[in-house]
Amino acid sequence: MRSLPSREELLRKLDSLCAGTETRKQIAEWAMSIIDDDDVRVTDKVAWRVLEGLGAADLPAPDRDYLYTTEDFKAWETELLGD
């Protein structure tokens, strides 16, 4: 059974995304592989919500390139560090 990524792992992914060391597509595919796993147990609702957002990191928006911006990623980092 696969486990929900730790907050630390999610923070590393957000850092990679903001730094450009991983692409939005890479991050979204990684996140979706976990989200789509029916055996993953959700033990941290904040981590799960951030993971869901990362799963949509490469989605376009009607009025800009992407649905989520770097500001969103920074806000998710704050949430992960805050609880």
Secondary structure, DSSP 8 states (H G I E B T S, - for coil): --B---HHHHHHHHHHHHHTSS-HHHHHHHHHHHHT-TT-B---HHHHHHHHHHHTTT--BTTBS-SS-HHHHHHHHHHHHH-
